[in-house]
Amino acid sequence: MSSKQLNYNNEDLNFAQDFSSYSINEINSLNYEEAKINDKRTYWQYYLSLIKLKHNFIFAFCHYKDYNSQAIKVYIFFYIFVINCTVSAMFYSDDTMHKIYEDKGSFDFAYQLPQMFYSLIISSLLKLPLNFLGLYENNILEIKNNIEKGNQIINKNQNKTICIKYKILSFFIITYIFLFFIWFYLGCFCAVYKNTQIHLLKDVSISFTLSFITPFLNVYYLDYSEFLH
């Protein structure tokens, strides 16, 4: 066996020994040769790993093996719920109010269903910039993968560290500003339309529940990790 082959096998052995400490994103981003040797997961194990990354509730409360802040993940989860409430309230037009009046306050599921889907889609789109600013695992992985110790690499890692700090700072400044306007809008809405609060709560509950179901159906198409760079 040549020294080159020996070194290659030693690298494989070291990688296999540390494989259990790798995050899901690290494992899923392995190149073909590394994955072929070290990734022994079954199809269902890979599927469940994607669910952990893409399901809002599981990602926020049940997925700890990553390089993101757990507090920020939970913060984003509840922030998306508040956004869903706001977007749903914005769809209550004069026609919607008139429909509620004609139905004598009863909840028309079929009539509200399109609005609930629109709220779900818009909330999902608004989550992308939140993920970009608040989640920084890919930045950490880039620093971790820079094994070289040259000045150029060190400077690059320092720049990435500064970038993470500014991302987190921008995340909280922007979300707090929008949270003030959200609180103001929802407060006015609930004060003016007191009899519509139950309808709004039902809309938000159903729409938010749908967001728990859709990741199981389109887990391969909504790869949030693409938006975390």
C-alpha positions as a printed NumPy array, in Angstrom:
array([[  0.   ,   0.   ,   0.   ],
       [  1.399,   3.376,  -0.999],
       [  1.876,   6.235,   1.453],
       [ -0.731,   8.229,  -0.467],
       [ -3.315,   5.469,   0.006],
       [ -2.339,   5.141,   3.664],
       [ -2.847,   8.848,   4.271],
       [ -6.16 ,   8.734,   2.459],
       [ -7.348,   5.825,   4.633],
       [ -6.207,   7.62 ,   7.796],
       [ -8.217,  10.678,   6.783],
       [-11.265,   8.482,   6.234],
       [-10.773,   6.871,   9.655],
       [-10.457,  10.229,  11.4  ],
       [-13.521,  11.538,   9.617],
       [-15.521,   8.437,  10.583],
       [-14.501,   8.852,  14.209],
       [-15.751,  12.449,  14.266],
       [-18.788,  11.777,  12.106],
       [-21.163,  11.529,  15.082],
       [-20.349,  15.097,  16.102],
       [-21.237,  16.548,  12.701],
       [-24.407,  18.568,  12.283],
       [-27.109,  17.544,   9.804],
       [-26.101,  20.342,   7.421],
       [-22.506,  19.15 ,   7.495],
       [-23.506,  15.575,   6.736],
       [-25.932,  16.556,   3.979],
       [-23.322,  18.782,   2.315],
       [-20.637,  16.099,   2.067],
       [-19.196,  15.559,  -1.386],
       [-19.95 ,  12.305,  -3.166],
       [-16.768,  10.468,  -2.19 ],
       [-17.051,  11.351,   1.516],
       [-20.756,  10.536,   1.614],
       [-20.218,   7.213,  -0.141],
       [-17.714,   6.129,   2.496],
       [-19.112,   7.638,   5.683],
       [-22.808,   8.385,   5.27 ],
       [-24.541,   5.107,   6.165],
       [-28.007,   6.56 ,   6.727],
       [-31.032,   4.874,   5.245],
       [-33.531,   6.681,   3.037],
       [-35.875,   7.287,   6.006],
       [-33.069,   8.55 ,   8.209],
       [-32.146,  11.061,   5.52 ],
       [-35.809,  12.047,   5.166],
       [-36.123,  12.606,   8.923],
       [-32.955,  14.709,   8.889],
       [-34.584,  16.997,   6.31 ],
       [-37.731,  17.211,   8.432],
       [-35.632,  18.409,  11.372],
       [-34.309,  21.243,   9.221],
       [-37.544,  22.252,   7.51 ],
       [-40.33 ,  21.729,  10.036],
       [-40.865,  24.96 ,  11.958],
       [-41.726,  23.413,  15.32 ],
       [-39.194,  20.565,  15.188],
       [-36.411,  22.881,  14.031],
       [-37.104,  25.372,  16.818],
       [-37.769,  23.047,  19.766],
       [-36.45 ,  19.565,  18.949],
       [-33.309,  20.105,  16.884],
       [-30.297,  20.955,  19.023],
       [-27.429,  19.529,  16.986],
       [-26.508,  22.56 ,  14.928],
       [-24.537,  25.781,  15.201],
       [-27.487,  28.165,  15.442],
       [-28.675,  29.859,  18.602],
       [-31.565,  27.907,  20.111],
       [-33.035,  31.115,  21.521],
       [-33.05 ,  32.745,  18.087],
       [-34.707,  29.702,  16.519],
       [-37.509,  29.842,  19.098],
       [-37.725,  33.625,  18.61 ],
       [-38.178,  33.155,  14.842],
       [-40.875,  30.526,  15.422],
       [-43.045,  32.879,  17.493],
       [-42.207,  35.814,  15.237],
       [-43.576,  33.901,  12.237],
       [-46.745,  33.248,  14.213],
       [-47.134,  36.994,  14.827],
       [-46.491,  37.687,  11.142],
       [-49.157,  35.126,  10.258],
       [-51.608,  36.961,  12.518],
       [-50.806,  40.288,  10.859],
       [-51.029,  38.983,   7.294],
       [-54.316,  37.228,   8.056],
       [-55.722,  40.448,   9.517],
       [-54.74 ,  42.341,   6.368],
       [-56.975,  40.063,   4.287],
       [-60.075,  41.156,   6.216],
       [-61.54 ,  43.514,   3.639],
       [-65.022,  45.053,   3.479],
       [-66.236,  42.009,   1.538],
       [-64.977,  39.697,   4.27 ],
       [-66.69 ,  41.736,   6.971],
       [-69.91 ,  41.745,   4.952],
       [-69.682,  37.967,   4.523],
       [-69.301,  37.5  ,   8.287],
       [-72.32 ,  39.748,   8.819],
       [-74.417,  37.746,   6.329],
       [-73.41 ,  34.485,   8.017],
       [-74.367,  35.984,  11.392],
       [-70.909,  35.492,  12.798],
       [-70.457,  31.864,  11.773],
       [-67.091,  30.761,  10.395],
       [-67.21 ,  29.854,   6.686],
       [-64.236,  27.54 ,   6.223],
       [-64.525,  27.308,   2.425],
       [-64.66 ,  31.096,   2.057],
       [-61.681,  31.664,   4.358],
       [-59.544,  28.833,   2.942],
       [-57.919,  30.862,   0.109],
       [-57.002,  33.614,   2.555],
       [-55.439,  31.067,   4.89 ],
       [-53.3  ,  29.699,   2.049],
       [-52.244,  33.203,   1.048],
       [-51.259,  33.928,   4.645],
       [-49.259,  30.705,   4.764],
       [-47.386,  31.498,   1.545],
       [-46.632,  35.101,   2.476],
       [-45.487,  34.121,   5.985],
       [-43.191,  31.461,   4.493],
       [-41.652,  34.021,   2.138],
       [-41.154,  36.531,   4.945],
       [-39.397,  33.841,   6.944],
       [-36.548,  33.699,   4.426],
       [-34.938,  37.052,   5.345],
       [-35.386,  36.168,   9.031],
       [-33.481,  32.93 ,   8.456],
       [-30.807,  34.756,   6.499],
       [-30.14 ,  37.245,   9.302],
       [-30.863,  35.151,  12.395],
       [-29.413,  31.757,  11.467],
       [-25.689,  31.605,  10.922],
       [-24.776,  27.906,  10.849],
       [-23.39 ,  28.06 ,   7.309],
       [-21.12 ,  30.933,   8.324],
       [-19.817,  28.867,  11.24 ],
       [-19.274,  25.878,   8.952],
       [-17.261,  28.   ,   6.543],
       [-14.999,  29.068,   9.403],
       [-14.75 ,  25.488,  10.649],
       [-13.783,  24.193,   7.216],
       [-10.922,  26.648,   6.869],
       [ -8.207,  24.336,   8.132],
       [ -5.294,  26.296,   6.718],
       [ -3.543,  28.695,   9.084],
       [ -2.274,  31.257,   6.584],
       [ -2.82 ,  34.96 ,   7.176],
       [ -5.297,  35.098,   4.32 ],
       [ -7.457,  32.366,   5.899],
       [ -7.217,  33.951,   9.349],
       [ -8.333,  37.309,   7.991],
       [-11.155,  35.622,   6.133],
       [-12.337,  33.916,   9.325],
       [-12.174,  37.206,  11.21 ],
       [-14.297,  38.838,   8.513],
       [-16.844,  36.032,   8.729],
       [-16.995,  36.405,  12.517],
       [-17.65 ,  40.134,  12.149],
       [-20.281,  39.337,   9.517],
       [-22.097,  37.036,  11.969],
       [-22.118,  39.755,  14.637],
       [-23.576,  42.312,  12.229],
       [-26.156,  39.817,  10.982],
       [-27.407,  39.139,  14.507],
       [-27.421,  42.833,  15.382],
       [-29.357,  43.663,  12.205],
       [-31.726,  40.781,  12.892],
       [-32.833,  42.102,  16.274],
       [-32.967,  45.759,  15.206],
       [-35.144,  44.99 ,  12.163],
       [-37.433,  42.534,  13.95 ],
       [-37.973,  44.885,  16.902],
       [-38.88 ,  47.737,  14.564],
       [-41.362,  45.603,  12.651],
       [-42.672,  44.16 ,  15.908],
       [-43.685,  47.634,  17.031],
       [-45.69 ,  48.244,  13.845],
       [-47.196,  44.736,  14.051],
       [-48.291,  45.34 ,  17.635],
       [-49.801,  48.697,  16.633],
       [-51.684,  47.259,  13.638],
       [-53.054,  44.206,  15.472],
       [-53.998,  46.35 ,  18.457],
       [-56.007,  48.706,  16.239],
       [-57.604,  45.826,  14.355],
       [-58.74 ,  43.999,  17.489],
       [-59.974,  47.253,  19.055],
       [-62.073,  48.214,  16.026],
       [-63.278,  44.748,  15.004],
       [-63.926,  43.183,  18.395],
       [-66.425,  40.653,  17.038],
       [-63.944,  39.471,  14.384],
       [-61.216,  38.371,  16.774],
       [-62.532,  34.792,  16.969],
       [-62.539,  34.541,  13.168],
       [-58.997,  35.873,  13.014],
       [-57.853,  33.4  ,  15.649],
       [-59.396,  30.513,  13.705],
       [-57.773,  31.696,  10.47 ],
       [-54.357,  31.94 ,  12.081],
       [-54.695,  28.594,  13.888],
       [-55.607,  26.718,  10.708],
       [-52.999,  28.496,   8.59 ],
       [-50.275,  27.875,  11.164],
       [-51.325,  24.226,  11.45 ],
       [-50.988,  23.878,   7.68 ],
       [-47.397,  25.089,   7.996],
       [-46.749,  22.04 ,  10.212],
       [-48.077,  19.683,   7.537],
       [-46.556,  21.056,   4.334],
       [-42.9  ,  20.21 ,   5.207],
       [-43.785,  16.501,   5.202],
       [-45.083,  16.854,   1.631],
       [-42.505,  19.143,   0.024],
       [-39.453,  18.44 ,   2.156],
       [-37.19 ,  18.152,  -0.909],
       [-38.313,  21.417,  -2.461],
       [-38.127,  23.834,   0.468],
       [-34.494,  23.582,   1.44 ],
       [-34.127,  26.446,   3.918],
       [-30.404,  25.866,   4.164],
       [-30.037,  27.46 ,   0.725],
       [-31.149,  30.775,   2.253],
       [-28.828,  30.725,   5.253],
       [-25.604,  31.806,   3.527]])
